[in-house]
Amino acid sequence: MISRTVNMGFTLIELLVTLSVASILLTMAVPNYRVFVQDSRLITQINGFSSAMTLAKNEAIKRSSPATICPSTNGTDCVGGTVWSNGWIVFSDTDGDGAVDVGEEIIHVGSALSGGNTLTSSGGRTRVTFAASGFSLGFNTTFSLCDSRGISASRALVLSNQGRLRNEVGTGVC
């Protein structure tokens, strides 16, 4: 009777070659993955803020009265100063004074930005108020969203006096 032995495994050389190929692939993929995550975070955050601005404009038109978006650290009042990174609120601003008064409904609360990203406005805007027409007369500005990579990777949201929004890449002020 002849006995046969079946090897069930890898040789040391096969294992070393496999680990070498895997390490080469990982050294090329990890930096690209980090950039992908940072870009995705910026895109998600600028889209979320743009949606909040659009919501404020649409609510002003729908309600036929002013609506305001302002920085807010507590989600109930405009207490964020000029720091938009800590969150914002959209509310029905019937008297157009830029402050949440009794009887004015808070429509949306935006949460603080993650990843250490910053959101600032040119001119240090403390609010944007849309009129019943949807115009933002006197509130035109550029909002810059930046991460640790600086201006080259920044996103900008440009608001015109007519209430139109435009996204730009790499033009923010960080």
GIHUUR-V692219 format. One record per run of one state. SS is the DSSP state (h for helix, s for strand, l for the rest). FROM is the first residue (numbers start at 1). TO is the last residue. If there is no record, write none. Layout:
ss->SS from->FROM to->TO
ss->SS from->FROM to->TO
This chain:
ss->l from->1 to->11
ss->h from->12 to->63
ss->l from->64 to->66
ss->s from->67 to->71
ss->l from->72 to->83
ss->h from->84 to->86
ss->l from->87 to->87
ss->s from->88 to->92
ss->l from->93 to->105
ss->s from->106 to->110
ss->l from->111 to->117
ss->s from->118 to->121
ss->l from->122 to->126
ss->s from->127 to->130
ss->l from->131 to->140
ss->s from->141 to->146
ss->l from->147 to->150
ss->h from->151 to->153
ss->l from->154 to->154
ss->s from->155 to->159
ss->l from->160 to->164
ss->s from->165 to->169
ss->l from->170 to->174
